[in-house]
Amino acid sequence: MVWTPSIRPAWQFDFEDRFEDEEYGSLLTEPRTPFDLKDDQESRDYFMDRAHHHGPHGGDLDPGQEDRFLRKAAQRGDATAMAVLMDNRYTIEHDSEALRWARRVLSGKFSWGGRDSAEIEFWLSGVQKVANWAVENNIGTTTGRVSLTSDGSDDPNDISTIFKEFNCFCLICGKLKLANADPTQCDDSVHIVLHNFGR
């Protein structure tokens, strides 16, 4: 059995750690354990290194682990991680999520982490391709059809350039979190719960 990524229907779910909920099968190269706070406070460079090189035992990471680490790096404002996530989601036709990652990159708010100009241009051309494709095909970033240039609530203006100053997402589980909550607290009293009344 190979990894089966789940669909993330809106920007509020893009940073959730779903490692315990998705199927990984025989590809798993590390024990299925949640991050503790110490691990989860590592830098974006730490998570990009984990995602793109090798697992701790020298073997290549399976796609589910790579996705998990890319989301942790993106959560900390890494534009390369966002571009890779966009490309991966576009490939498997998770169109709305791919577009959200593209829009984050195109916002220009995030760091390329010391990448050279040729590599940045490579990723930006791919991001622009997805953004153009979304406009041509009227793809929205939520379940509805929303203009790419709209300034609506679906616009993923949801993480800060300096992540730890704002704590928009829980460092432990990745869920949307109250901005003034204790970074070590992870429970429903600090997580923002979305309610869809009448649906």
C-alpha positions in Angstrom: 0.0 0.0 0.0 1.3 3.5 -0.9 0.6 6.8 0.8 -2.8 8.2 0.2 -2.8 12.0 0.7 -6.1 13.5 2.0 -7.9 16.4 0.4 -7.6 19.6 2.3 -10.7 21.5 1.3 -9.8 25.0 2.6 -6.7 27.0 3.8 -7.6 26.3 7.4 -6.5 22.7 7.0 -3.3 23.2 4.9 -0.9 23.0 7.9 -2.6 20.3 9.9 -0.3 17.4 10.8 -2.3 14.4 9.4 0.5 12.0 9.8 -1.5 9.8 12.2 -4.6 9.8 10.0 -3.3 9.0 6.5 -2.3 5.6 5.1 1.4 5.0 4.7 1.7 1.3 4.3 5.1 -0.4 3.7 6.7 2.9 2.6 7.1 4.2 6.2 10.7 4.7 7.1 10.3 6.1 10.6 8.0 5.2 13.6 4.6 6.9 13.4 4.9 9.2 16.3 3.6 12.8 16.6 6.1 15.7 17.0 6.8 16.7 20.5 7.2 20.5 21.1 11.0 20.3 21.1 11.1 18.8 17.6 8.4 21.0 16.3 10.2 24.2 17.2 13.0 23.4 14.8 13.8 25.9 12.0 12.5 25.7 8.5 16.0 24.7 7.3 15.8 21.7 9.6 12.5 20.6 8.1 13.6 21.3 4.5 16.7 19.2 5.1 14.6 16.3 6.5 12.2 16.6 3.5 14.7 16.7 0.7 17.7 14.6 1.7 17.5 11.5 3.8 15.7 10.1 6.7 17.6 9.7 10.0 18.7 6.2 9.1 20.1 7.1 5.7 17.2 6.0 3.5 15.1 8.3 1.4 11.9 9.5 3.0 8.5 8.1 1.8 6.2 10.7 0.2 4.0 11.0 3.3 6.9 11.9 5.5 8.2 14.3 2.9 4.8 16.0 2.7 4.8 16.3 6.5 8.2 17.9 6.7 7.4 20.3 3.7 4.3 21.5 5.6 6.4 22.2 8.7 8.9 24.2 6.6 6.0 26.0 4.8 4.4 26.8 8.2 7.6 28.7 9.0 7.5 30.7 5.8 9.7 28.7 3.4 8.7 29.6 -0.2 10.5 26.6 -1.7 8.5 24.2 0.5 5.3 26.0 -0.6 6.3 25.7 -4.3 7.1 22.0 -3.9 3.7 21.4 -2.1 2.0 23.3 -4.9 3.7 21.1 -7.6 2.9 17.9 -5.7 -0.8 18.8 -5.3 -1.1 20.0 -8.9 0.2 16.7 -10.0 -2.4 14.7 -8.1 -5.2 17.2 -9.1 -5.8 18.6 -5.7 -6.4 21.9 -7.5 -7.7 24.2 -4.8 -4.8 23.4 -2.5 -2.3 23.8 -5.4 -3.7 27.2 -6.1 -3.5 28.2 -2.4 0.2 27.3 -2.3 0.8 29.3 -5.6 -0.9 32.3 -4.1 1.2 32.2 -1.0 4.4 32.1 -3.1 3.2 34.9 -5.4 2.4 37.1 -2.4 6.1 37.6 -2.1 5.9 37.5 1.7 8.0 34.4 2.2 11.7 33.5 2.1 13.4 31.4 -0.5 16.0 30.3 2.2 19.2 31.2 0.4 18.2 29.6 -3.0 20.1 30.9 -6.0 18.3 33.1 -8.6 18.2 30.3 -11.2 16.4 27.9 -8.7 14.0 30.7 -7.6 13.2 31.5 -11.2 12.6 27.8 -11.9 10.0 27.5 -9.0 8.4 30.9 -9.8 7.8 29.9 -13.4 6.0 26.7 -12.2 4.0 28.7 -9.7 3.0 31.2 -12.3 2.0 28.4 -14.7 -0.4 27.0 -12.0 -1.8 30.5 -11.3 -2.4 31.1 -15.0 -4.0 27.7 -15.4 -6.3 28.4 -12.5 -7.5 31.6 -14.1 -8.0 30.0 -17.5 -10.0 27.1 -15.9 -11.9 29.2 -13.2 -10.4 27.2 -10.4 -11.1 28.6 -6.9 -9.3 28.1 -3.7 -12.3 26.8 -1.8 -15.2 24.5 -2.8 -16.8 27.5 -4.6 -15.5 29.3 -7.6 -13.5 32.4 -6.6 -11.5 34.7 -8.7 -7.8 34.4 -8.3 -7.5 38.1 -7.7 -10.3 38.3 -5.2 -9.6 39.6 -1.8 -12.0 37.2 -0.1 -11.9 35.1 3.0 -10.5 32.2 1.0 -7.3 34.1 0.3 -4.5 32.2 2.2 -3.0 35.3 3.9 -2.6 33.0 6.9 1.1 32.8 8.0 3.5 35.5 8.9 7.0 36.0 7.6 8.3 35.7 11.2 6.3 32.7 12.3 7.1 32.6 16.0 6.0 36.2 16.6 2.5 35.5 15.5 1.9 31.7 16.1 -1.0 31.5 13.7 -0.7 27.7 13.7 -0.2 25.4 16.6 3.4 24.3 16.9 2.3 20.9 18.1 -0.5 19.8 15.9 -0.5 22.4 13.1 -4.2 23.5 13.6 -5.3 27.1 13.3 -4.7 28.7 16.7 -5.4 31.9 18.7 -2.6 34.4 18.1 -2.0 35.1 21.8 -2.1 31.5 23.0 0.8 29.9 24.9 3.0 28.1 22.3 3.2 25.0 24.5 -0.6 24.7 24.8 -2.4 22.4 22.4 -6.1 21.9 23.2 -9.5 23.0 22.1 -9.4 26.1 24.3 -6.7 27.6 22.0 -7.5 26.0 18.7 -9.9 27.9 16.4 -12.8 25.6 15.6 -14.8 26.2 12.4 -18.5 25.7 12.5 -20.6 25.3 9.3 -24.1 25.9 10.6 -26.9 24.8 8.4 -24.7 22.7 6.0 
